[in-house]
Each structure stands twice: as C-alpha cells, then as structure tokens.
Amino acid sequence: NMCVAVSGQTQPILLNMFFGVIANTGASIAGTVNGILLGLIMTINQAFKPRITKQYAVGNICEMNGVMLQSVKFTTLAYSALIIPFMIAAPRIIHLWLGQVPVYTVIFLKITILSSFMFILVTVTNTAIHATGDIRRISYINGSIYLITPLISYFLFKFNCAVWSIYVVSLIANILVCGCGLVFLKIQIPTMNVGRIIAVAGKIYLCILISYGFVLLI
C-alpha cells in the first residue's frame, strides 16, 4: 500500500515538473472522477471477500474459484455499465460539471479507466492470495513494480514523450501486477483454476471493447 501511495503521489509531481499546472489540473479531475466511479463499484467486490476467504479456510477450492469468478463478472460488468457511457460523453459531462474541460482531462480519464479494469482483477486475485496468509513475496514484487513506474515515467518525459505516457506506464504496471498475482495464486493454490479466471476476464474485456467500439460507430 505504501508503494502504491508513493507511486500515486509522484504522478502529480512529475506532471507539474514537465508540463505545468494545466496537466496537473487535468490529472486531478480525471483521478477524482475515476475514484468516484470505482468507489461505487468496489462495494460489490467487498461483498465477495468474506466468501472467498471462508471457502479457502474450509478447503473448498472449487467453490472459492466460483466465488472469484462471480466477483470478477459482477464487478467488471457493473463498472463497464457506468464507464462506457461516461467515456463516450466525457467531454459533455465534464463541461456540464465545470463549465470548461481542462486540457488532457479526457485522455487521462480514458487511460485511467482502462487501468481500473485491471485493478479490479488485481483486487480479486489479492483477496485469494491474502486468504492463504503468504503475502510476503507478492507484496515485495508488486511494491517493486509500483516503485519503478515513477522512474520510468521520469525518463520518458526527459525524452519528450507525450504527457499521457505516464498513465500508459501505470496501465502496464497494473497488467504486470495482475499477471504476477495470477502466477503466485497458482503457485500457492495449485488446484486453483487460474486459466478459467483468465478466460472469463478476457471474454468480458473483449465484450466491453466491442460494445464500446460499436457505440462509437453509431
């Protein structure tokens, strides 16, 4: 958690260093909007956590797998129901809210939302890993990934990369953390059907992507 906090707090500092207050304003608004949307959905995820832990405690890994799949499905679909309309009409909604859309806000928000999809899967995976009680290795690896992201972003900005590249780095970091979590989940619970979790999440993400693209074409 400390590493995530350090990474998150470094973002506005880097944006302010290289792009000034305007970029920082856009980042602040994007973070606020995504935080509100994600906060509403994570309450659904919280409802599944005790069930996941309970099924591991009684040794029912098959049922635990099923609960994790339910959590991924309900949380991701509920989040997509909120954010797809928001992503399409983001400039209008922000204009109605603030009267003016700050520069970079929309692109920051869209990449942040994509990153949040991965964060949902990370949260479900971490719940299962925490149920085992062995969190030292995964915490070390995930913390290292999050601590490296500000350094990578700094060098990208030094080489004149686009302002939104810092959010792409965060997105990639969440993908790596998600992948590490699934690997460690399989190591710590060998009977866990990790492939099924990946397949279900992949199908949901693909459906969301197709839906979003279809709406844009209309």
Salt bridges, closest charged atoms under 4 A:
ASP134 OD2 - ARG137 NH2 3.37
